[in-house]
Amino acid sequence: MGRVRTVLVCSGCGQQLARWAGRCPGCGAWGTIREAPLGGDSSGAAIETLAHDGEVERRVGTGLPGLDRVLGGGLVPASVVLLAGEPGIGKSTLLLQLLANLAAAGLPCLLASGEESREQVAARARRLGIPGEAVSFVPGRELGTVLHAARAARPFLLAVDSIQTLRDPDAPQVPGGVAQVRSCADALVGLAKELGIAVVLTGHVTKDGDLAGPRTLEHAVDVVLSFDGDPRSGLRVLGGGKNRFGAEGEVAWFEMTVSGLVEMDPAALLVPGDGEPGAATALPRAGRRALALEVQALVAPTEGAPRRQVTGLDARRFQLVAAVLERAGLRLGRSDLFGAASGGVRVEDPACDLAVAAALASAATGIPAPPGTAFVGEVGLTGLVRPAPAMASRLAAARAAGVRTVYAAEGAVVDEGVRVVPVRHVREALTWAGAGTIGPPT
C-alpha cells in the first residue's frame, strides 16, 4: 500500500505552508493549520482532447452597448463576473438595470441581495421605472439559501449583491472575511460551471482601490470590472480588467441621473474649448478608444513652499513634466501648480505629458494655445518627446473633435484631415508660448 502524502493547509483561508506554524501567515488565525491529503481522488477523472466542432462562443446582449463592449461582446453563459467599486457608486443600480434588460428579453434572472431588503430593492426599481415582476428576488445573506434558489429557478443570470455580505455556515469567520469570501465565491463559481448559469458578483473596494477581501477572488472569476467616478459630477466609468472572453482595458462611460444610469458618448461631453490660457487638448486612449480631452493648469506665484495638486491626472507625471519645463527655461519653481482633467475623467496615459506641458506653459505665460491644436507625446526626463502608440485612432478622435493641428513626436502617422507637426524636444512644441520664454537653460 502506497504512502499517503499530505500537506499543511490553513482551514481558515486555504493557504498551504511548508512547515507547521501556530498562526497562519495568510489570514492571521491561530490554531488553524491542519494536515490534508495532497491532491484529490482522481480515479474517476476523464481525459479529453480540446477538439471542437467550430461552434462560435455564445454571447448574450445586456441591453447596454457600453457594458457589452467592456465584456467583449456580451455576457457569456456559465461565466462569473465581478463588479467592483466603492460603496454608493452605483453598482446596485447598474446591476438592477442589467437584470431588467435581460428579463425584458425573456431571460429569467434572480437577484440575491444581502445589503438591501426586498422592499428597498422594489423601491429602487420603481424609481428606475422597472416593473416589479421583471426580476425575481431572494435574500442574499445565507449561501445555502442562494444556491438552493438558483438550483430551483435555473435562471440565466444570478446576481449577488454583494459577495461580502454572503455567509457560509461552514466557514469559521464572519461575513466579509477571507475564508467567507473565498468559500462563497468558490461555491458560486462551481454553480455557474455546473448549471451553465451566468453569475455577476458585486464587491466593495478599499480606500486604496483594492478589492475588499482576498486578492485570490479576482483569480477565481472570469471577468473583473471596475466601476468608479466622481460622485459630484455624476460621471461613472466602467472599466474592464481581467477578461477571459475579450480584450482587457475597454471603458464605457455612464451618467447617473434620477432615472438611473444613462450611457453617454464622451466625445460629446469632452469636446475641448479654445482661447483660454492654461488649457490644452490631449488625445488619451481609454481601452481601444481615443478621445479629445481638455487638460487644464493653473500657475500661481507663492511666497511659501510651492504646492503641486492635481485632479484626474497622474501626480508623479505632472511633477515630472513641471521639472522638465523648469529645466527647459520656464520658471515654475516658486509657483503653486494645479492640474486637472476636464469632465471628471481620470487620465493615466503617458501620451498626455505633452498636453500637460502645453497647459502649464500657457498658464505661466498667459498665452493661450493655438486654436484647434492638440498635443500627443510622452515627455522624458531629458525633455525629448517619445512617440505614442495607436496614433491612427488618436488622430481620428482629433479630427472628430474639430482639431486641425496635432503636435506629436517625429515619425507619427499622417492623417488627411489633421496636420501633424513633428517635434523632437518639448521646447519645439511650445514655441507659441512666447519668444525667449521657453528656451535652453542658462
C-alpha positions in Angstrom: 0.0 0.0 0.0 1.4 3.4 -1.1 2.2 6.1 1.4 -0.4 8.8 1.6 1.2 12.2 1.0 -0.1 15.2 3.0 0.3 18.9 3.0 -0.1 21.6 5.7 -3.2 23.7 5.0 -4.9 26.5 6.9 -8.6 25.6 7.4 -9.5 29.3 7.5 -8.1 30.6 4.2 -6.7 27.5 2.5 -3.1 28.7 2.3 -0.5 25.9 2.1 2.6 26.0 4.3 5.9 24.3 4.0 6.1 23.8 7.8 3.8 23.9 10.7 3.0 27.2 12.4 0.8 28.2 15.3 -0.5 31.2 13.4 -1.5 31.3 9.7 0.6 34.0 7.8 -2.3 34.4 5.3 -5.3 35.2 7.5 -3.7 35.6 10.9 -5.9 32.9 12.6 -4.4 30.8 15.4 -4.6 27.0 15.5 -6.0 26.5 12.0 -3.0 24.7 10.4 -4.0 21.1 9.7 -2.7 18.2 7.6 -4.7 17.5 4.5 -4.2 14.9 1.7 -2.1 16.2 -1.2 -4.4 16.3 -4.3 -7.7 14.5 -4.5 -9.2 11.3 -5.7 -8.7 11.2 -9.5 -9.8 7.6 -10.1 -12.9 8.9 -12.0 -11.2 11.7 -13.9 -11.9 11.7 -17.6 -9.2 12.7 -20.1 -10.4 14.5 -23.2 -8.9 16.5 -26.1 -9.5 20.1 -27.0 -11.2 19.2 -30.3 -14.3 21.3 -31.0 -16.9 21.4 -33.8 -16.2 25.0 -34.7 -19.2 26.4 -32.8 -19.0 30.1 -32.1 -19.0 31.1 -28.4 -22.4 32.3 -27.4 -22.9 35.9 -26.4 -26.0 37.5 -24.9 -26.5 41.2 -25.2 -27.2 43.1 -22.0 -29.2 46.0 -23.5 -26.3 48.3 -22.5 -23.9 48.6 -25.5 -21.1 50.0 -23.4 -21.3 47.1 -21.0 -21.4 44.6 -23.9 -18.2 46.2 -25.3 -16.4 46.0 -22.0 -17.4 42.4 -21.6 -16.0 41.6 -25.0 -19.3 41.4 -27.0 -21.9 40.4 -24.4 -22.5 38.1 -21.4 -21.2 34.6 -21.8 -23.4 31.8 -20.2 -21.7 30.0 -17.3 -19.3 32.9 -16.8 -18.6 34.7 -13.5 -18.2 38.5 -13.5 -17.0 40.5 -10.6 -18.2 44.2 -10.5 -16.0 46.1 -8.0 -16.5 49.7 -6.9 -16.8 52.0 -3.9 -19.9 51.9 -1.8 -22.6 54.1 -3.2 -21.0 54.5 -6.6 -24.0 52.8 -8.4 -23.2 49.1 -8.6 -26.6 48.1 -7.4 -28.3 50.4 -9.9 -26.3 49.1 -12.8 -27.0 45.5 -11.7 -30.7 46.2 -11.5 -30.8 47.8 -14.9 -28.9 44.8 -16.3 -31.3 42.3 -14.8 -34.3 44.3 -16.1 -32.9 44.4 -19.7 -32.3 40.6 -19.7 -35.7 39.9 -18.2 -37.4 42.1 -20.8 -35.6 40.0 -23.5 -37.3 36.8 -22.0 -34.3 35.6 -20.0 -35.1 34.7 -16.3 -33.0 36.5 -13.7 -32.5 36.1 -10.0 -31.2 38.8 -7.6 -29.8 37.8 -4.3 -29.3 40.8 -2.1 -27.7 40.7 1.3 -27.4 44.5 1.6 -31.0 45.5 1.0 -34.4 44.0 1.7 -36.9 43.2 -1.0 -38.8 46.4 -0.2 -35.7 48.5 -0.7 -34.9 46.9 -4.0 -38.5 47.2 -5.1 -38.4 51.0 -4.2 -35.3 51.4 -6.4 -37.0 49.5 -9.2 -39.9 51.9 -9.0 -37.6 54.9 -9.2 -35.9 53.5 -12.3 -39.2 52.6 -13.9 -38.6 48.9 -13.8 -41.6 46.6 -13.4 -41.5 44.8 -10.1 -42.4 41.4 -11.6 -39.5 41.6 -14.1 -36.8 40.3 -11.6 -37.0 37.5 -9.0 -35.6 38.2 -5.6 -34.1 36.1 -2.8 -32.4 37.1 0.4 -28.7 37.0 -0.1 -27.3 36.5 3.4 -27.1 32.7 3.5 -25.1 30.8 0.9 -27.3 27.8 1.2 -30.4 29.8 0.5 -28.9 31.4 -2.6 -27.7 28.1 -4.0 -31.0 26.3 -3.4 -33.0 29.1 -5.0 -30.7 29.2 -8.0 -30.9 25.4 -8.5 -34.7 25.5 -8.2 -35.2 28.5 -10.6 -32.4 27.8 -13.0 -32.1 31.5 -14.1 -30.0 32.7 -17.0 -28.3 35.2 -14.7 -27.8 35.1 -10.9 -26.8 38.5 -9.4 -25.3 38.5 -5.9 -25.1 41.9 -4.2 -22.7 41.7 -2.6 -20.2 38.9 -2.1 -19.0 40.5 1.2 -22.4 40.0 2.8 -22.9 36.4 1.9 -22.2 33.9 4.7 -21.2 30.2 4.5 -22.0 28.4 7.8 -19.1 26.0 7.3 -16.5 28.9 7.2 -15.3 30.0 10.7 -15.0 33.7 10.1 -17.6 36.5 10.0 -19.1 37.6 6.6 -16.6 39.6 4.6 -13.6 37.7 6.0 -11.0 35.9 3.9 -12.4 32.4 4.4 -16.0 33.5 4.0 -15.5 35.4 0.7 -13.3 32.7 -0.8 -15.7 29.9 0.2 -18.8 31.7 -1.1 -17.0 32.6 -4.3 -15.9 29.0 -4.9 -19.4 27.7 -4.4 -20.9 30.3 -6.9 -18.2 29.5 -9.5 -19.0 25.8 -9.1 -22.7 26.6 -9.5 -22.0 28.6 -12.7 -19.9 25.9 -14.3 -22.2 23.1 -13.3 -25.5 24.5 -14.4 -24.4 27.0 -17.1 -25.7 30.0 -15.1 -24.1 33.4 -15.6 -23.2 34.9 -12.2 -22.5 38.6 -11.5 -21.0 39.4 -8.1 -20.6 42.9 -6.7 -17.7 43.7 -4.4 -16.6 46.7 -2.5 -13.1 48.2 -2.8 -10.9 49.6 -0.1 -9.6 53.2 0.2 -6.6 52.2 -1.7 -8.7 51.0 -4.6 -8.1 47.3 -4.0 -10.9 44.7 -3.8 -12.0 44.2 -0.2 -11.3 40.6 0.8 -8.7 38.2 -0.7 -7.0 39.0 -4.0 -7.5 35.4 -5.0 -11.2 36.2 -5.6 -10.1 38.0 -8.7 -8.3 34.9 -9.9 -11.4 32.7 -9.3 -13.8 34.8 -11.6 -13.7 35.1 -15.4 -14.1 38.8 -15.7 -13.3 41.7 -13.4 -15.0 45.1 -13.9 -14.2 48.3 -12.0 -16.9 50.9 -11.6 -15.8 54.3 -10.4 -16.2 58.0 -11.0 -16.6 61.4 -9.4 -19.9 61.5 -7.3 -20.1 65.2 -7.6 -20.2 65.2 -11.4 -22.4 62.2 -11.9 -19.9 60.7 -14.4 -19.3 57.0 -14.0 -16.6 54.9 -15.7 -16.9 51.2 -16.2 -13.5 49.7 -16.9 -12.6 46.1 -17.9 -9.6 44.4 -16.1 -9.2 40.7 -16.3 -11.3 39.2 -19.1 -11.1 35.6 -20.3 -13.6 36.3 -23.1 -12.3 39.6 -24.6 -9.8 42.3 -24.6 -8.7 44.0 -21.4 -8.8 47.7 -20.8 -12.1 48.6 -22.5 -14.0 51.5 -21.0 -17.6 52.7 -21.0 -19.0 56.0 -19.7 -22.3 56.5 -17.9 -24.1 59.4 -16.3 -26.0 58.9 -13.1 -29.5 60.6 -13.4 -32.7 60.4 -11.4 -33.9 57.7 -13.7 -30.7 55.6 -13.4 -27.5 55.2 -15.3 -27.5 56.5 -18.9 -24.8 55.6 -21.2 -23.0 58.6 -22.8 -20.5 59.3 -25.5 -17.5 61.1 -24.0 -16.8 62.8 -27.3 -20.0 64.9 -26.9 -19.1 65.9 -23.3 -15.4 66.4 -23.6 -15.0 68.5 -26.7 -12.2 70.9 -25.9 -12.5 74.6 -26.0 -10.1 77.3 -27.3 -8.9 80.7 -26.4 -8.3 80.4 -22.6 -4.8 80.4 -21.1 -4.0 77.3 -19.1 -5.8 74.8 -21.3 -4.6 72.4 -23.9 -6.1 69.5 -25.8 -4.9 65.9 -25.1 -5.8 62.8 -27.0 -5.7 60.0 -24.4 -6.6 56.4 -25.1 -9.2 54.5 -23.0 -9.1 50.9 -23.9 -9.2 50.7 -27.7 -10.8 54.1 -28.0 -9.3 57.6 -28.1 -11.0 60.9 -27.2 -10.3 64.6 -27.2 -9.9 65.9 -23.7 -9.1 69.3 -22.3 -6.2 69.4 -19.8 -6.1 72.4 -17.5 -3.3 74.0 -15.5 -3.0 76.9 -13.1 0.3 78.6 -12.1 0.1 80.9 -9.1 3.2 82.7 -7.6 3.7 82.0 -3.9 5.9 83.2 -1.1 5.8 79.9 0.9 6.5 76.3 0.0 5.1 75.7 -3.5 2.3 73.2 -3.8 1.6 70.6 -6.5 -2.0 69.4 -6.7 -3.8 67.5 -9.5 -7.3 66.2 -10.1 -7.8 63.4 -12.6 -4.1 63.4 -13.6 -1.1 61.3 -12.6 0.5 63.4 -9.8 4.0 61.9 -10.4 4.0 62.6 -14.1 2.6 66.1 -13.5 5.6 66.9 -11.3 8.0 65.3 -13.8 6.7 67.4 -16.6 6.9 70.6 -14.4 10.5 69.7 -13.6 11.4 69.2 -17.2 9.8 72.6 -18.1 11.8 74.3 -15.3 15.0 72.8 -16.8 13.9 73.9 -20.2 13.7 77.6 -19.1 10.1 78.1 -17.8 10.3 79.4 -14.2 7.9 77.3 -12.2 9.9 76.5 -9.0 8.4 79.4 -7.0 4.8 78.9 -8.0 1.9 76.8 -6.9 1.0 74.4 -9.7 -2.5 72.9 -10.2 -3.6 70.5 -12.9 -6.9 68.9 -13.8 -8.6 66.8 -16.5 -12.0 68.2 -17.5 -15.2 66.3 -17.1 -14.1 64.3 -14.1 -12.2 61.8 -16.2 -9.1 60.1 -14.8 -6.2 60.2 -17.2 -3.3 57.8 -16.8 -2.0 57.8 -20.4 1.7 58.9 -20.6 1.0 60.3 -24.0 -0.8 63.2 -22.3 2.5 64.6 -21.0 3.0 67.0 -23.9 -0.6 68.4 -23.4 0.2 68.9 -19.7 3.4 70.7 -20.7 1.4 72.9 -23.0 -1.2 73.7 -20.4 1.5 74.7 -17.9 3.3 76.9 -20.4 0.1 78.6 -21.3 -0.8 79.2 -17.7 2.6 80.5 -16.9 2.9 82.9 -19.8 -0.8 83.9 -20.1 -0.7 83.0 -23.8 -3.4 80.5 -24.9 -2.5 77.5 -27.0 -3.1 77.9 -30.7 -6.8 77.3 -31.7 -7.7 73.8 -32.9 -4.5 72.3 -31.7 -3.8 69.1 -29.7 -0.6 67.7 -28.2 0.4 64.0 -28.1 3.6 62.5 -26.7 5.4 61.2 -23.6 8.0 63.6 -22.2 11.2 62.0 -21.0 13.5 63.3 -18.3 15.7 65.0 -20.9 12.8 66.8 -22.5 12.7 64.5 -25.5 9.2 63.7 -26.8 8.6 60.0 -27.3 6.1 58.7 -29.8 2.7 57.5 -28.6 1.1 54.2 -29.7 -2.1 53.9 -31.7 -1.7 57.3 -33.4 -4.2 56.5 -36.1 -7.1 56.3 -33.6 -5.8 59.4 -31.7 -5.8 61.4 -34.9 -9.3 60.1 -35.8 -10.5 61.4 -32.4 -8.8 64.7 -33.0 -10.5 65.1 -36.4 -13.9 64.3 -35.0 -13.4 66.9 -32.3 -12.5 69.6 -34.8 -8.8 69.6 -34.1 -6.8 70.7 -37.2 -3.2 70.5 -35.9 -1.5 68.0 -33.7 2.0 68.3 -32.2 3.4 64.8 -31.9 6.8 63.0 -31.8 8.7 62.6 -35.0 7.7 59.6 -37.1 3.9 59.9 -36.4 1.5 58.7 -38.9 -0.2 61.1 -41.3 -3.9 61.8 -41.3 -5.6 63.5 -44.3 -7.8 65.7 -42.1 -5.2 66.7 -39.5 -1.9 68.5 -39.9 0.8 66.7 -37.8 3.7 68.9 -36.6 6.7 66.6 -35.7 8.6 67.7 -32.6 11.8 66.2 -31.1 12.0 68.2 -27.8 9.3 69.7 -25.6 10.7 73.2 -26.4 9.8 72.7 -30.1 6.1 72.1 -29.2 5.9 75.3 -27.0 7.4 78.0 -29.3 4.0 79.6 -29.4 4.2 80.4 -25.7 6.4 83.4 -26.4 9.8 84.1 -28.0 12.6 83.5 -25.5 10.2 82.3 -22.7 10.9 78.6 -23.5 14.5 78.0 -24.4 17.7 76.3 -23.5 18.6 76.7 -19.8 21.1 79.5 -19.0 
